[in-house]
């Protein structure tokens, strides 16, 4: 009998490639989110350092110009932090969208895998049936030759 060949192998390979691409884009989105979260953490640290400096300036000799600069720096950092929080939320949304795409690509690939497995099972059943048929034909041929030989005697 012929060798097993899955008719939709090209579709399965395409689904595998699409899944790999989805994994790559998901990991890129994950890295982007991590990077944006690190930026946010760094901004929060910088804001805290400005606040510590402002407390130190207020407790020591009063330098109004430096205090004003520090307060302005804190306000600017608060604005940057709010903006960065927005960027982080957008990155989270992109990550979720990529996760859904990856999930769908994995489901499609698994569906193709199951279809291939089902086709292989059908192939095995057909192959076994053909082998049984050949064995039956061979046995019936042998049996008929034995009975013909006995009748001629």
Buried (B, 14 or more C-beta within 10 A) or exposed (E): EEEEEBEEEEBBEBBBEBBEEBBEBBEEBBEBBEEBBEBBEEBEEBBEEBBEBBEEBEEEEEEEEEBEBBBEBBEEBEEBBEEBEEBBEEBBEBBEEBBEBBEEBBEBBEEBEEBBEEBEEEBEEEEEEEEEEEEEEEEEEEEEEEEEEEEEE
